[in-house]
Amino acid sequence: MIRIGIFGYGNLGRGVECAVKQNSDMELVAIFTRREPSALKPLYPETPVYKVEDAPKMADKIDVMILCGGSATDLPKQTPEMVKYFNVVDSFDTHAKIPEHFENVDHVAEKSGKIGIISVGWDPGMFSLNRLMANCILTYGKDYTFWGKGVSQGHSDAIRRIEGVLDAKQYTIPVESSLESVRKGENPDLTTREKHTRLCYVVAKDGADKERIENEIKTMPNYFADYDTTVNFISKEELDRDHKGIPHGGVVIRSGQTGVNKENKHIIEYKLTLDSNPEFTASVIVAYARSAYRLNKEGQKGCKTVFDIPPAYLSPLSASELRKNLL
Amino acid sequence: MIRIGIFGYGNLGRGVECAVKQNSDMELVAIFTRREPSALKPLYPETPVYKVEDAPKMADKIDVMILCGGSATDLPKQTPEMVKYFNVVDSFDTHAKIPEHFENVDHVAEKSGKIGIISVGWDPGMFSLNRLMANCILTYGKDYTFWGKGVSQGHSDAIRRIEGVLDAKQYTIPVESSLESVRKGENPDLTTREKHTRLCYVVAKDGADKERIENEIKTMPNYFADYDTTVNFISKEELDRDHKGIPHGGVVIRSGQTGVNKENKHIIEYKLTLDSNPEFTASVIVAYARSAYRLNKEGQKGCKTVFDIPPAYLSPLSASELRKNLL
């Protein structure tokens, strides 16, 4: 059994809790929280909960610690700190800071003899992997990534910060006609506006000026100004009833050409349609936790990403079973 | 520069020739053929052509030999023979015999110190890889593979063997309504007939009994009897004009569920739409040839499959460039 710890218990931590239960070669040993442990109710109440400060004491009881904090302030500190004691996996998703984060984790992991796999999930993660492989196969071609339909937490938060807004949820939606053009191999050059639209459900406070709120949303730089944005005002009850999920997804497409005169077109498409963004992300992370455990058992150490892991290491099956049943 | 050899020069060999030209870190050193070398005209006439018997003499001039023969009789002999001298990649696609082929190649490669990567292409190959990864992520779920729209060489050949048939081309087509049901997460149980239809274009000889031919096609066991099959009789001119391509493709879907009560559905879909089946297969093989070269440079040896190769090894970019630009 691979002994798993969860470090940080929000949506992602709960997702990991569920995912570990679906893998019969793993057991969840402990959850670590910054809150008062007795105040935290795990989905499966039998799981012991500890303070984050107690984690290092459990170095010999946990094979892989899964870090479920945020990328802005938690993971840059927590991942290098925890890889002193454990093999770790995180979902660090600030693309521009990945090289720096990699170096920080690698430096410590090389010394501690542990494996740290960073930036695991679907983007970065499965989408990155598909971009890489599709680029290596179709060397002459063009890449496209569309996100959605799905909830963007950052955009929802941005709306909530507007005066007069009680609550809000924002969906990112790919422009279907652009997607179809890409799938046909037409290789369009797409502006930001041509790739995605933004759909907002907003609960206004009593007496708030809805016209002003709608205008503030639609003209907000970076977040909404470059998009066709639709704003729907609804009641708090409607929001809680119809928009409580955290669906997401998207598609990575490589459109390429081969042949002496590049006369043959090829489309590689990888598409995710997810009811729960955090539960899916957690499922990817847990598969990679298995690889962290196995690589470390073989004596490997240091920081890794999805690019470095042989796919067979994600599976509980042996190499010969995989060749027989899945190749 | 990675020095590539092509062993066997049919559609796949020509595809490899094109693909090598699209990779600036590779050069094509030689083509080996069972035909009289002077009778063979490569797409790029500057490439030297030799007899297959001369291959071993070029052991120090070629880094990776790409084996482009057929799975029925060529590759079971050629891959173990050639891995004595070269790192090799093949596209062995007889699923049931992969374990045996693996053992044969591994045995020789371990002794010769070379790398042999077998069963590379899209199925087996990219489809296998996606099946594996999707299964590791969504451990509770169901797998679906649909092929087409595309030309099946085996089915086209089966029609050509019927008396009175001059020429024929068969397209395998996924049943759109079944595909839609799978994409919606309905997890249908599908019969053979519900997954694919078969569309045949047949050129009959003068005076042949078309009704008998159509009946023989539609009732042919294994090939057509279990499918809804459409037979269109056309002229040789029409066949040559409208059906000269070798398009193919297909889609691998994993439909899974997560959550405490498996209340959240997720769909992972990998889809290929290919104008030229052999040119795309060749493009995959050439990317894996790079990994064979690099793994061997690091001192690795033995038989490998797509499951064993860290994705970063497919790319000419360095690990840090990949992390910076593609993760």
Interface residues (C-beta under 8 A of the other chain):
Chain A: G15 C18 A19 Q22 N23 L43 H95 I98 P99 F102 S119 P124 M126 S128 L129 N130 R131 L132 M133 N135 C136 I137 L138 T139 Y140 R183 G185 T258 G259 V260 E263 N264 K265 H266 I267 I268 E269 Y270 K271 L272 T273 L274 D275 S276 E279 F280 A282 S283 V284 A287 R290 T305 V306 F307 D308 I309 P310 P311 A312 L314 S315 A319 S320 L322 R323 K324 L326 L327
Chain B: G15 C18 A19 Q22 N23 L43 H95 I98 P99 F102 S119 P124 M126 S128 L129 N130 R131 L132 M133 N135 C136 I137 L138 T139 Y140 R183 G185 T258 G259 V260 E263 N264 K265 H266 I267 I268 E269 Y270 K271 L272 T273 L274 D275 S276 E279 F280 A282 S283 V284 A287 R290 T305 V306 F307 D308 I309 P310 P311 A312 L314 S315 A319 S320 L322 R323 K324 L326 L327
